[in-house]
Amino acid sequence: MTTAQARIACGAGFAADRTAPAVDLVERGDLDVIALECLGERTVALAALRRLADPAGGFDPMLAKRMRLLLEPLHRTGTRLVTNAGAADPVGAARMVRALGAELGVPTTVAAVTGDDVLDRLDRTAPAWEDGLPLEAHGELVSANAYIGADALLPALDTPAAVVVAGRAADPSLFLAPLAHTLGWDTADWARMAAGTLVGHLLECAGQVTGGYFADPGRKPVPGLADLGYPLAEVDSDGAAVVTKLPGTGGRVDRMTVVEQLTYEVTDPRGYLTPDVTLDMSAVAVTDTGGDRVAVRGARGRPRPAELKVSVGYRAGFRGEGEIGYAGTGALARARLAAEVVRERLAGVPARLRVDIVGHSALHGAALAGAAEPYECRLRVAGLAADRAAAEAVGEEVSALYTSGPAGGGGLRVGTEEVIGVLSTTIPRERVETGVVVLEGGAGR
């Protein structure tokens, strides 16, 4: 059924995002749908690795915490939720959400969207975008997830599910699918697919468009940043939208914040490729109407790509790290001496090292560090090795600086972890078969 307008919000823009803004949006936003965008290239690969170690560890670890806070207000307000926090195990995530609903006395029907896992369908001789080498040349592949789109999510929205959990659904598709469902859009209507994708792109990073990542003291002030409100959009049936936030929350929504998010991670504004449409945002009009309300319209669309992007995770070895701080007169000289000591001590260890002095040259290198002597700085040594023992040697040598000099080191931090590398490639759309698993929640919605 087509309605005149849809209200959709973003309650999370990455895996570790805050939880309170989503609850506020559901409670006060009069929403049709709230989306939680919780997945990145590396997070889905790490989820696959966790699942290899623990069959129950494949979905976003924060999902249970989010759902514990959201299930009751979702049920009470009739708001639906769509998320890609299913990561490497959307069905397992759906089971957890349904069980949590039963525990809380909020019977919840949950739909899991499957099919983005294409590890068994991937052409391992295909070139990686990053270096042109065959995927299989990089070592053991542990995950391969296609960026599925609105066409995969819509069947789940056609069910009674109050919560829809997917894996690697593309970020803007989490918003486009509910808009298409609510407003009755045809997925072959490229103009509306473009308009909905534009809305999704603006909302997908949550607090970025309401002033969070935008804030820069003295240049781009943002009021109430500690109580940042997350965004919602009012979308008309033709795709015209107003981006705003809840009254009484911190942050700002104006032409500057919206335009900055509009260009975020966009290489070609005339040909932004998504699973749903090729978006041309070069003619988008952004109009600040005041009161934290910005109107956007003018997206243009062309047919969607024939292939889907795939994010591939592979075992890339182990990273060992060590950090130690120096302060006061001569801090930089002591940090440099400590770096020389560690380099010499690790000369025979088979690890690729990176040595930085944080507070002086870590971000832009020594050439741009300037002549000013920092009062405090921090030595960071990281090493990538094929085996754990070699990686652990990095932290061990930094730890030894405590008593083996130079003077005044403190605030030690060391650690070793397995590294999952991430590559990108494509897969023909027809090789990706998505589906929906519905878990009934009893007498609830």
N, C-alpha and C positions, 0 to 999 in steps of 0.2 A: 504494500500500500504506500503510495507516495504522500509525503507530508510536505508542508511548506518550508520547514526549517528543521535542521538537526543541530543538536548541541553536543559537542564532543570535546574531551579534554585529554591532556597528557598528565599522568600521575607519576611517571618515572622516566628519566631519559638515559639511564644506564644502570648496570647491575647493582651498584652500591648507593643509589640515589636515596634521598630522604623518603620517609613513609608518611609523615604528617600531612604534606600538601595534598596527597591523593585522597586521604580521608576527608579533608576539608572540602575538596572539590565534589566528592560524592554527597556529602551532607548538605552543601549549600548551592551547588551548581545547577540544579534542575537539569541534569544531564540525561541524554539518551545512552551514551557510551563513554567509558573512560578506558584509555589504552595505557599500558605499561610497557615501555620499550626498554628491555633489560639485556640485550644481547649484542655482542660485538664479535669481530672475527676471532679474536683470541679467546674470548670467554666461551664460545661454543666449542672450540678445540679443547680447552681445559676441561669443560664439562664431559666431553667424550673420554678424556683421559681418566677423570674421576670415576666414570661409569665402568671403565675397565677394571679398576681396583675395587669398586663397590657398586653392584648392580642397582642400588637405590640412590646413587649419588649423581645421576646424570642431569638433574634439572637445577635451576638457580637456587642456591642455598638460602637466599633472602625471600623466596616465594612464600614459604610458610608464614614468616613474620608478616609479610604484606597482607596475606589472605586472612590471617587471624584478626587483623585490624579492619579489613574491608568487607568481609562477608556479610556481617549483620547490616551495615548501612547500605550495601548494594541491594540486599533483599528488601529492606524497608523502603528504599526510594525507587526500586524498579530499574536501577541503572545496570546495564550490562558491562562486562569487563572483557577486554581482549588483550592478550599479552604474548610475547615470544619468550617468556621466562621458562618455557618447557625445555629450552636448550637442546641437550642430546637425548631427552626422554620425555616428550610431551605427554605420552600416555601415563607414565609414572607420576608426572606432575598432576595430571587430572585426577588420578586415584587419590593422591595426597589431599587435594583441594576438597574432593567429595568427602573423604574421611574427616577432614577438619570441620567441614560444615556439619556433619553428623555430631561431632564432639561438641560443637558450639550451639547445637539446637537450631541450626539454620540449614535445613535440607537444600542442597545445591546441585542442580544438574550441570555437569561440566562436559564440554566437548573438546577432544584433543584432535589437533590437525597433524596428520602424519605425512611422510613422503619426502621431506626435505633431505633426509639422510640418503646420500647417493654413493656411499663409499663402494658398494658392490656393483655400481653401474658406471663408475668413472673410468674413462680411458686414461690409464696411467702413463701412457706415452705422450699424452697431450702436453703442450708446453705451458710452463708457468708464466704468467704475465710478468713477474718480477725479473726473471733472468733468461727466459726463453728455453731453459733446459727442461727435459721431460720431468713430469712430476715424480716418477719413480727414482730419478737420479738423486733426489734429496734424502732418501732413506725411508724408514718405515712410516707409512701414512697411517694416522690414527683416526682421522675424521674427514668427511667431505660432505658439506651441506650446501644445497642449492638455495638461492634466494627465491623463495616462493612468494606469490603475490596474492592479490585480492581474490582471484578465481579459486584459489585453494581455501581461503578463509570463508567465502560466502556460504558454502554448504553447511558449515558449522553454525553460522548465524541464522540459517533457515531452521535450525532445531530449536527446542525450548531452552537450550543451555543459557544460563545466566553468566557463565564464565567460559571463555574460549581460550585454550592454551595451545600455542604453536611452538615449533622450534625456530629454524632460521627463516622466519617470515621477514621480508624486507621492511625496514623501518616505516616508510610512508604507507606501505600496504596495510599496516595495523590500523590506520585511520581511514584509508580509502575504502576498505571493505565494509566497515560499519556505515560509512556515508552512503555508499552505493546501495546497501541493504535498506537503510532507513528512508532514503530519498527515491528509491526505485530506479536507479541508474542502470543502463545497459553497459556491460564491460567492454563493448565494442564502440561505445560513444567516446571517441578520443578526446573531445573537448571537455567532457565531464570527468573522464579519468585523469586528465591533466589538472583540472581544477582541484579535484580531491587529493591528488598526489602533492600538489602545491601546499594545501592545508596540512597534509601529513608531514611534509618537509619542514614547515614552520613550527609545528608542535612537537616533533619527535624528540628533540633534545630538552624538553621540559623547561627548566629555569633559564636556559640560555636566551630564549626569546622574551622573557619577562625581566631581563636585566642582569641575570647571574653572571654568566661568562662575559657579558658586555661590560661590566663594571670596571672602571679604571679611575681611582681617586684623582681629583683635580682636572681630569679631562672629560670623563663620562660618569658623573655621579649617579648613584642609584640609592634611593631612600629605602630604609627598612630591610636591608639585605639579609639580616639574620632571620627575618620572617618572610622570606621570598615566596610570593604566590606563584603557582604553576599555571600554565596557560589553558585556556579553553577557546573554542571557536564556535561561532554561530554561522551555519552554512545554509544558504538558500538552495532551492532545487536546481538552479542554473549553475551552481558552483561558486557564486560570489560569497565571500566570507568576511567576518569581522573577528579579528584576534583580540582577546582581552584577558582579564584575570578577575578573580573574585574581589569585591570591595573589601577594604580593610586589611588587605595583605600587602606585604612589602614588594618592592620592585617597581618597574615601570614598563609600560607597553606604549611605544610610540614609533614613529617612522624609522628612527635610527636603530632601535633594537630589532625591528622586523626586517629591515633591509640587511642588517648584519647577519641575521640568521638565514635570510633568503640566499645569500651567497656562500653559506657555510658548506664546505666540502663539495662544491660544484665546480667541475673543471670546464664544462662547456654549457653555458646557460641556454644555448639554443638546442642542445641535444642531451639532456640529462636522462640517462637510461635507467629505467626501473623495470621490474617484471610486468608491469601493467600498461606502460605507455612510454613513449619517448617525449619527454616534457620540454617544451620551449617556454622559458620564463623571461625571454628578452623583452616582451611587451607588457609584463605585469605592472599594474598600477598599484601603488601603495599610498593610501590616503589616511593621514592622521586626523581623526574626527574629535580628538580630545577625550579626556576622562579615561585614559588607558584603553582606548578603543582605536583599532587600526583596520581599515577596510582594504581588502586585497581582491583583485580580480584581473583577468586578462591572460591567464595561462592558456597556452595553445598546445595541442597534442598531435602526435603522429603515431602510427601503429607501433605496438610493442616489439621489442627485439625477438628474433627467432630463437635465441639461445638465452639461457639463464646463467648468471654468475654463480660460481661455486667457490666457497671458502674451504681450503684444504689445510688440515693440520698434520704436522709430521714431527717425529722425535728429533730434536735438534741438539741434544746433549744436556749438559748440566751447567748451571751458573753458580759460581761461588762469589760471595761479596763480603767485603769488610769495610767498615767506616770507623774513623777515629777523628776527634776534633782537637784543634789547637787554638789558643786564644792568648791575647796580650802582645807585648813587644816581641817581634820576631816570629809571630805565628806562621806567616807564609813561608819563611825560610825553614822552619822546623817541619812544616807539612811537606815541603819539597824534599827535604832530607829523608823523611820517612818514606816518601814515594820511591826515592832512589834505593833505599834499603830493601823495600819489598820487591822491586823489580829485580834486583840482584839475587835475592833469595829465591825467587821463582823462575830464574833463568832456565833451569833444567826441567821445569814442569810443563807438560804438554797442554797448555791452555793459552787461548788468545786473550790478551789482557787489554783492559781499558783502565787508565788511571786518570782521575779528575781531582781537582781541588775545588770543592764546592765553596762558593763565596768569592771565587777569583776567576777561574777560567773554565768551569764545568760546562757552561752552556754554549759559549761562543769561541772558546779556545784562547790561547795565550796572546794571539795577535790583537784581540779586541779587549783584553783584560784591563788595560790601562796601567798607569804607574802607581796608583793609590795603594797604600799598604792596608790590607784589611785588619781590623782588630781581631776578628775571629774567622776561622775557615775550617774546612772539614775535608780530610783525605778520604776519597772513595776509590777502592780498587775492586774491579769486577773481572772475572775470568770465565770464559766459555770453554768447556772441555768435553771430550767424548765420554769420560767416565766420572763418576761421583767423587772418587778419591782425589783426582787431580783438582776438581773444583773446590773440594773442601780445603785443600792446601792454601787457597787464597785467603780465606777467613782465618786460618791458623796463623799465617804470617802477619796479618794485620793485628791479630790478638797479641802476638808476641811483642809488638811495639810498646805495650804497656810498661814493661820493665827493661826491654832491650833498646830503648831510646828511639827517637830523641825525647827531650824532656817535655813534660807538660801535656801529654796526650790523655784524652778522656772521652767518655761518652761512647764507648765501644758498641758496635752493632755488627754481627756477622750472621751469615746464613748461606744455605745451599739448597737449590731446588732444580727440579727437572725443567727444561725449557721446551716449550712447544712452538715450533716455527709455523708461520702461516703463509700460505701461497694462495694465489687466485688463478682461476681458469674458467672455462665455460662448459656447458653441457647442452646438447639439443633439448629443447623444451619437451619434445615428445618422449624423452627417456625418463622424465620425472613424473611419477605417478603418486598423486596425493590422495588422501582419504580422510575420513572423520570417524572417530570413535566416541560415541556418546555414553556417558556414565550417568544413569538416572539418579536423582537426588531424593527420591521419595515424594512426600506431599508438599514440598516447598515449590517455589516458582518453577 
